[in-house]
Amino acid sequence: MELDRTDHPTAVNSSISRRRALQLFGGAAAVVPAISALAACGSGGSGGGSASLSLIYLGDATQQKAFEQLFAAFNKTHPTIKIAARGIAAGDWATFASTVSTQIAGGKVPDIIDVATEGQGLLASKGLLEPLDPYIAKDQQVVDDYFGDADPKFKEMTTKYGSVGGKTYFIPGGYNPVLMYCNTDVFAKAGVDLPASDWTWDEFMQAGMQIKSKTGAFLLPLGYSFPFVDIMPWLLTNGASTLNADWNTSTFDSAAAVESATFVKSLLDSDLSPKPGGAFDAAAQMAKGKLATLGGGRWPTLDMRRLGLVDKVRIVNWPTKTQQGSPIGWDGWPILKASKNKDAAWTFLKWMMSKEASEFYAQIGGTNVPARESVADSPAFLSDAPQGTDLIAKAMSYGTAIPSPNQGALTQAAITKGWQAAITGTMPVADALSQANKTLSTLL
Amino acid sequence: MTTAQPSSQVAPALDPRDRGRTPRPAGRGWVGYLFLSPALLLFVVFIAGPFVAAIVLAFFSWDMLTPAKFNGAGNFTAMFHDPLLYKALANTFIFALASVLTHLVGGLLLALGVNRVMNRALAYFVRTAVFFPFVISWAAVALLWKYVLDPTFGIFPYYMGRVGIHAPDWFTDPHWALPAIIGIDFWHTIGFTFVIMLAGLQTVPKELIEAARADGANPRQILWNVTIPMMSPTIFFATVITFIGAFQIFDPAQIITPDGGPDNATTTIVMYLYQKGFQSFQVGYASAVSLLVFLVMMIVTLLQFLGARKWVHQQ
């Protein structure tokens, strides 16, 4: 991983072990590029016409393939603008944001970053991004057409959380909620009916018990390291969350949150999930019939296609306790202040807002729900996808923006540590969440 | 017939002060510096430069993305009120002490065992097998052990269960997470200590052992009174190297327990430094912590050298 390096000084010793050598190189890598960082951040200017854009995005090998095709399609329509894209296979968005920030500090300043909700606050708060309002004003018709085709809640959400000081820094791309992918074969073997759309926590647990006894398959892989899927759906379907709506007060120790964690712990204690902390490959185990469900937004569809599971899987809403709930995260496309190709970068962002790009990305295997409802409701998005894919876009109506304060990586660490302690029983649930809540409150 | 040599061919009278010096061709001193320059450049860029930068940065508040601000001794005073720093230091000391102990004992026992193997082919095979994990990258080792110790599907918990032992949840139980990392580190790096010990063992003069045996010493007495004292410089070297390496442990703990493990049980000092520098973006504070790491390592190494006078046998 790019960030596998440390920043610490050197012990002078004539004998350098392998570990030591790595540390020395790591220390240098951390400090030396820093010297050039400020200079790099200070550069500016803009240009148009023929240009080469550098772009960073998050993606594993499967996702990178789709992104590369998307950029190639842009190059076809805009042959004078070349895109040199780099995919970072970070495990989550907070790590991605930290990685990108470190690269920027090291002088590798891209023109555009595809960054999700969890990292947007950090980048905007550091003054690294170019306000897009003048560009939007220049091409108001294009922007209006784009948001006119999106759910009004999407615009409201992205505007509220993506703007800093009244300025717009991001053009939102697609979004992702969290629903449940269910292996219909496993459910059928266990004699459990899948819900038409909604089901309750209790029904979910009963289904899990029956599946476990009849087939031996696990119900769901429970965990703590990816709050978007592992934690937030359980909180939101019980009316709880980690932070309040303005992301300035921590609410991780509310009675509803404690109830959510207690329920998840009971699933774990009932052996309905593989034990967290291991190396469980959910998609592969689902293909083997050893897992009944897994959580996710649009991105698991790519795995389902890869594993030939599209016809054996159905998507249903997350089980509820008191209400429907799902976190919503979206990717935003900012232009860096230090970019020397701002006009070309805006040309790319404009193209990304077009229906043509949205359809193309959805068809080739985009990892999120297109913001344009006309595309999300079209075969471009719905074909070659599990039954129930239409529910993914509908989750926007009841979804909640994933709380993403500026200290994204640290808040995520506090949340995961608290949840881990709660569900694995290393601390009483209420104490674990209370302790995490205190840490969260100091970060806000 | 003898002829007088021309004065130019007469060897110059040796100046006693020049004894031991190699005559240097006039005007070619730069060649020496030329040979030295790659190492010097690497030293300046990768060791001296970052070290000086860390000292300077420790007096600043800097988030990498906005200009640095002078913070005086603020980063150093903040360290005194940081409970997680103490926890990380404690974890690191426990890891380093366990690592030194297990590596010295394990490496020595392995070396003694392999040294007794008479079959050369078998000896080569065992040496290679023991050393092999050391050449595997930490990333691969960490993932491998994550699979092996997986509480649901892992081979290790499975066979422990077969013999009636309930395996703990290695990476989610605060009592077992650090011992698990210590065990993984042992498997990965024991080969290095083993090779050092084996080399040291083979330098012990056979005459001494034979003399001790002729005097009636049993194998245990030979080990304690001849072999180990004669190997003490090697053991000392292994102790210093192992401690320095162990105190900087980062890779397995970060890959297997990226957030520092349950209840920060596996947060080591270098992990903490990384978290502060690259997740909290408190580069100044991280630099101050790095200086603390340097100071601790320097003090411990000095103590080791001072203590060595009492037990290391100088031949």
Boltz contact constraints between the chains, C-beta under 6 A:
constraints:
  - contact:
      token1: [A, 3]
      token2: [B, 278]
      max_distance: 6.0
  - contact:
      token1: [A, 6]
      token2: [B, 250]
      max_distance: 6.0
  - contact:
      token1: [A, 6]
      token2: [B, 270]
      max_distance: 6.0
  - contact:
      token1: [A, 6]
      token2: [B, 273]
      max_distance: 6.0
  - contact:
      token1: [A, 6]
      token2: [B, 274]
      max_distance: 6.0
  - contact:
      token1: [A, 7]
      token2: [B, 277]
      max_distance: 6.0
  - contact:
      token1: [A, 7]
      token2: [B, 286]
      max_distance: 6.0
  - contact:
      token1: [A, 8]
      token2: [B, 273]
      max_distance: 6.0
  - contact:
      token1: [A, 8]
      token2: [B, 290]
      max_distance: 6.0
  - contact:
      token1: [A, 8]
      token2: [B, 293]
      max_distance: 6.0
  - contact:
      token1: [A, 9]
      token2: [B, 51]
      max_distance: 6.0
  - contact:
      token1: [A, 9]
      token2: [B, 54]
      max_distance: 6.0
  - contact:
      token1: [A, 9]
      token2: [B, 290]
      max_distance: 6.0
  - contact:
      token1: [A, 9]
      token2: [B, 291]
      max_distance: 6.0
  - contact:
      token1: [A, 9]
      token2: [B, 294]
      max_distance: 6.0
  - contact:
      token1: [A, 10]
      token2: [B, 47]
      max_distance: 6.0
  - contact:
      token1: [A, 10]
      token2: [B, 51]
      max_distance: 6.0
  - contact:
      token1: [A, 11]
      token2: [B, 294]
      max_distance: 6.0
  - contact:
      token1: [A, 11]
      token2: [B, 297]
      max_distance: 6.0
  - contact:
      token1: [A, 15]
      token2: [B, 241]
      max_distance: 6.0
  - contact:
      token1: [A, 17]
      token2: [B, 241]
      max_distance: 6.0
  - contact:
      token1: [A, 17]
      token2: [B, 245]
      max_distance: 6.0
  - contact:
      token1: [A, 19]
      token2: [B, 245]
      max_distance: 6.0
  - contact:
      token1: [A, 23]
      token2: [B, 248]
      max_distance: 6.0
  - contact:
      token1: [A, 24]
      token2: [B, 46]
      max_distance: 6.0
  - contact:
      token1: [A, 27]
      token2: [B, 50]
      max_distance: 6.0
  - contact:
      token1: [A, 28]
      token2: [B, 46]
      max_distance: 6.0
  - contact:
      token1: [A, 28]
      token2: [B, 50]
      max_distance: 6.0
  - contact:
      token1: [A, 31]
      token2: [B, 50]
      max_distance: 6.0
  - contact:
      token1: [A, 31]
      token2: [B, 53]
      max_distance: 6.0
  - contact:
      token1: [A, 98]
      token2: [B, 278]
      max_distance: 6.0
  - contact:
      token1: [A, 98]
      token2: [B, 279]
      max_distance: 6.0
  - contact:
      token1: [A, 102]
      token2: [B, 278]
      max_distance: 6.0
  - contact:
      token1: [A, 105]
      token2: [B, 64]
      max_distance: 6.0
  - contact:
      token1: [A, 126]
      token2: [B, 65]
      max_distance: 6.0
  - contact:
      token1: [A, 126]
      token2: [B, 66]
      max_distance: 6.0
  - contact:
      token1: [A, 274]
      token2: [B, 152]
      max_distance: 6.0
  - contact:
      token1: [A, 275]
      token2: [B, 151]
      max_distance: 6.0
  - contact:
      token1: [A, 275]
      token2: [B, 152]
      max_distance: 6.0
  - contact:
      token1: [A, 275]
      token2: [B, 169]
      max_distance: 6.0
  - contact:
      token1: [A, 277]
      token2: [B, 171]
      max_distance: 6.0
  - contact:
      token1: [A, 277]
      token2: [B, 172]
      max_distance: 6.0
  - contact:
      token1: [A, 278]
      token2: [B, 150]
      max_distance: 6.0
  - contact:
      token1: [A, 278]
      token2: [B, 151]
      max_distance: 6.0
  - contact:
      token1: [A, 278]
      token2: [B, 152]
      max_distance: 6.0
  - contact:
      token1: [A, 279]
      token2: [B, 146]
      max_distance: 6.0
  - contact:
      token1: [A, 279]
      token2: [B, 147]
      max_distance: 6.0
  - contact:
      token1: [A, 279]
      token2: [B, 150]
      max_distance: 6.0
  - contact:
      token1: [A, 409]
      token2: [B, 279]
      max_distance: 6.0
  - contact:
      token1: [A, 410]
      token2: [B, 280]
      max_distance: 6.0
  - contact:
      token1: [A, 413]
      token2: [B, 259]
      max_distance: 6.0
  - contact:
      token1: [A, 416]
      token2: [B, 259]
      max_distance: 6.0
  - contact:
      token1: [A, 417]
      token2: [B, 259]
      max_distance: 6.0
  - contact:
      token1: [A, 424]
      token2: [B, 172]
      max_distance: 6.0
  - contact:
      token1: [A, 426]
      token2: [B, 174]
      max_distance: 6.0
  - contact:
      token1: [A, 426]
      token2: [B, 262]
      max_distance: 6.0
